[in-house]
Each structure stands twice: as structure tokens, then as C-alpha cells.
Amino acid sequence: MSGFKILDKNKFFEVLGGLNVENRGDDKVAMLSEIDMSSVERLRMENMRVVGMKPSYTAFVAKAVSLALREQPYANRIAIELPFWKRIVQLNDVHMTVAVEKDSPEVEQAVYAGTIRHTDKLGLIAITRELQALAQATPETSERWRQFNWIVEKLPVWLAKRLLSMPRWSPSLWIEHRGGAVMISSPAKYGVDIMVGAWPWPIGFSFGLVKQRPLAIDGEVVVRRTMMLTMSFDRRIMVGAPAARFFHTVCDHLENAERDMGAPASV
């Protein structure tokens, strides 16, 4: 009996794996911080009391990043590199793209990048509902997922990769099909504490499981619910100091969620 089995061709593996060339790993740097989630947890409970629904942790990260992008627009950019035309493009609006796992037998690579528009103007509950819609999307209910799924499964691999790579050459196509400058991902539901992701987007935020951990506060060790947040960024867009300021701003918004993210009635 052989010690291995060759699996059937997996179009998602071939197409999405081929798109990873856009990651430009040589240009990516990562930062990490542990976030005290006390304010987030209090605001989640207040939303549950007032609205009857807890905002998701992803919604809090999306909102914090959106606020920071509005305050520090130098981070809200993409790079376009054509053979004889290389430019940095400033994005005017704040859109957030989220990696959504799609269940499909023996197709672990089936990940859908769904975009939520104008997240800087949405409340936490509205963002949470948008996230739920992305997670529950099917080819029957979501035109974008239906088109993406059709391109991957029906077209030759070379053509599918070429079509899905087109946004990297055009600002208007990027905004239409990839949203904005940021991708958010999280494996927290599987119990992962820390993840550092590199995506074709200029900035990637990833976070792990929110749980009780020891923290040193005012010279004393206390137990708080915390979250490990990482940010990868493209050095063509911003270098270390501006990136650190941007990352600190995101962390500050999360640790002061009650101050910065509005009352529960803002849905």
C-alpha cells in the first residue's frame, strides 16, 4: 500500500495560490501588539443590553482601522506598478475587505474576500450585519461570490489568474473588486492566539483569540481579556515610523472603544 495519495486537481489551490505572487513578500513588514479588550467588552455588553446584539470582534477591528485610515490618510493607499508607470494611488473612501472562509468538500483553499463599503461611516452593529451577510453568502444569494466561484471553477487556470489579477493594474478595478487598502483576517474561532498574514492588499490586519491573559498595569499584574493584533504593511506605501503611528492609532481606538466608537444606538 502506498504511503501517499495524489489528490484531484483543486482549482482554488491553483488559482488563489497563483495570486500570492502579488504579496511582494520582500516589501512586507509586520508589527504586533497585545490589546486590552476591556473597553471593547464593555461596549459589546452595552450593545447587547440596548440593541439586543453584540458587535463581533472583527467589526471592532474594522471600525478601529477605518477611523485610523480617515485620520491618517497616508495609509489609505495602493501601489500600481506597470512596466513604464509606477505610482502610489491615494484612496478617497474607506472600504474594508475581510477574508471569509467558504465551506466546500476537500477545497480548504476556498476563501472569499468580501468588501464592506464606507466602514468609517457605519456603526458596529451595521458592520457586524454586513460581516454576517458575507459569511452566509452563497452563489444563489451573492452575485460577487457567484462570479468569483464561476471564474475559479469554470475558466482555465491561466485565464482565471489573469482575470483576478487585473485589479492590481487599475485603481478603478481595484476599488470595484478589492475594495480598499486593508484586508482583515482572523483564525480566532479555531483557538489561534496569533496570526501574521501577508495578502495582496497593502495592509493586512490579523487577530487571534480574545481570552484572559496576565497584564502588567501600574506596576501590578492583573488578569484582563486581551487580543493579539498584528499588522503587515507594504513599505512602498509607508515606512516604519508612519506605519508605527498608524498601528498605534488603531490599537488606541480598540483600547478606548467606548470613547471612540459611538453609543450602542449608532447602528
URVEN-V166250 format. One record per pair of residues at least 6 apart in sequence whose ideal C-beta (glycine too) atoms are under 8 Angstrom apart, sorted by the first residue. I is the first residue (numbers start at 1). J is the second residue. Records with the same first field share a line. If there is no record, write none. Layout:
I = J / J
This chain:
7 = 106
8 = 106
10 = 106 / 107 / 109
11 = 152 / 153 / 157 / 160
12 = 104 / 107 / 109 / 110 / 111 / 152
13 = 107 / 109
14 = 157
15 = 151 / 152 / 157 / 160 / 161 / 164
16 = 109 / 111 / 152
17 = 109
18 = 157 / 161
19 = 161 / 164 / 165 / 200
20 = 200
22 = 165 / 168 / 200
23 = 198 / 199 / 200
24 = 234 / 236
25 = 198
27 = 234 / 235 / 236
28 = 198 / 232 / 233 / 234 / 235
29 = 232 / 233 / 235 / 240 / 243
30 = 196 / 230 / 231 / 232 / 233
31 = 230 / 231 / 233 / 243 / 244 / 247
32 = 194 / 196 / 228 / 229 / 230 / 231
33 = 228 / 229 / 247 / 251
34 = 213 / 215 / 226 / 227 / 228 / 229
35 = 207 / 226 / 227 / 228 / 229 / 251 / 254 / 255
36 = 215 / 224 / 225 / 226 / 255
37 = 210 / 224 / 225 / 226 / 227 / 254 / 255
38 = 224 / 225 / 255
39 = 254 / 255 / 256 / 257 / 258 / 259
40 = 57 / 60 / 254 / 257
41 = 225
42 = 257 / 258
43 = 55 / 124 / 257 / 258 / 261 / 264
44 = 54 / 55
45 = 54
46 = 258 / 264
47 = 53 / 54 / 55 / 124 / 125 / 264
48 = 54
49 = 264
50 = 264 / 265
51 = 125 / 264 / 265 / 267
53 = 125 / 128
54 = 128
55 = 124 / 125 / 127 / 128
56 = 127 / 128 / 131
57 = 186 / 188 / 207 / 210 / 227
58 = 98 / 128 / 131 / 184 / 186
59 = 124 / 125 / 127 / 128 / 131
60 = 124 / 254 / 257 / 261
61 = 184 / 186 / 205 / 207 / 229 / 250 / 254
62 = 96 / 98 / 116 / 119 / 127 / 131 / 184
63 = 119 / 122 / 124 / 127 / 253 / 261
64 = 250 / 251 / 253 / 254 / 257 / 260 / 261
65 = 96 / 119 / 182 / 184 / 205 / 250
66 = 94 / 96 / 119 / 120
67 = 120 / 249 / 253 / 260 / 261
68 = 75 / 246 / 249 / 250 / 253
69 = 75 / 76 / 94 / 120 / 180 / 181 / 182
70 = 76 / 94 / 120
71 = 249
72 = 242 / 245 / 246 / 249
73 = 90
74 = 238 / 242 / 246
75 = 181 / 203 / 233 / 237 / 238 / 242 / 243 / 246
76 = 90 / 91 / 94 / 180 / 181
77 = 88 / 89 / 90 / 91 / 181 / 202 / 237 / 238
78 = 88 / 89 / 91 / 171 / 174 / 181 / 202 / 237
79 = 86 / 87 / 88 / 89 / 202 / 234 / 236 / 237
80 = 86 / 87 / 88 / 89 / 168 / 169 / 170 / 171
82 = 169
88 = 236 / 237
89 = 171 / 174
91 = 175 / 180 / 181
93 = 117 / 118 / 175 / 180
94 = 118 / 119 / 120 / 121 / 180
95 = 115 / 116 / 117 / 118 / 119 / 175 / 179 / 180
96 = 115 / 116 / 119 / 127 / 179 / 180 / 182 / 184
97 = 113 / 114 / 115 / 116 / 178 / 179 / 180 / 182 / 183 / 184 / 201
98 = 113 / 114 / 115 / 116 / 131 / 134 / 183 / 184 / 185
99 = 111 / 112 / 113 / 183 / 184 / 185 / 197 / 199
100 = 111 / 112 / 113 / 114 / 134 / 135 / 137
101 = 110 / 111 / 112
102 = 110 / 111 / 112 / 137 / 145
103 = 110
104 = 110
112 = 134 / 137 / 145 / 148
113 = 178 / 179 / 183
114 = 134 / 137 / 144 / 145
115 = 178 / 179 / 180
116 = 122 / 127 / 130 / 131 / 134 / 179
117 = 179
119 = 127
122 = 130
123 = 262 / 266 / 267
124 = 261 / 262 / 266 / 267
125 = 264 / 266 / 267
126 = 267
134 = 142
137 = 144 / 145
138 = 145
139 = 145 / 146 / 149 / 150
140 = 146
148 = 164
151 = 160 / 163 / 164
152 = 160 / 164
155 = 163
166 = 173 / 177
167 = 173 / 174 / 176 / 177 / 178
168 = 174 / 200
178 = 200 / 201
181 = 201 / 202 / 203 / 237
182 = 201 / 202 / 203 / 204 / 205
183 = 197 / 199 / 200 / 201 / 203 / 204 / 205
184 = 204 / 205 / 206
185 = 195 / 197 / 199 / 204 / 205 / 206
186 = 195 / 206 / 207 / 208
187 = 195 / 206 / 208
188 = 207 / 208 / 209 / 210
191 = 209
192 = 208 / 209
193 = 208 / 209 / 228
194 = 208 / 228 / 230
195 = 206 / 207 / 208 / 230
196 = 206 / 230 / 232
197 = 204 / 206 / 230 / 232
198 = 204 / 232
199 = 232
202 = 233 / 234 / 236 / 237
203 = 231 / 232 / 233 / 234 / 237
204 = 231 / 232 / 233
205 = 229 / 230 / 231 / 250
206 = 229 / 230 / 232
207 = 227 / 228 / 229 / 230
208 = 227 / 228
209 = 227
210 = 225 / 226 / 227
211 = 225 / 226
212 = 223 / 224 / 225 / 226
213 = 223 / 224 / 225 / 226
214 = 221 / 222 / 223
215 = 221 / 222 / 223 / 224 / 226
216 = 222
217 = 224
227 = 254
229 = 250 / 251 / 254
231 = 243 / 246 / 247 / 250
233 = 243 / 246
238 = 246
252 = 260
253 = 260 / 261
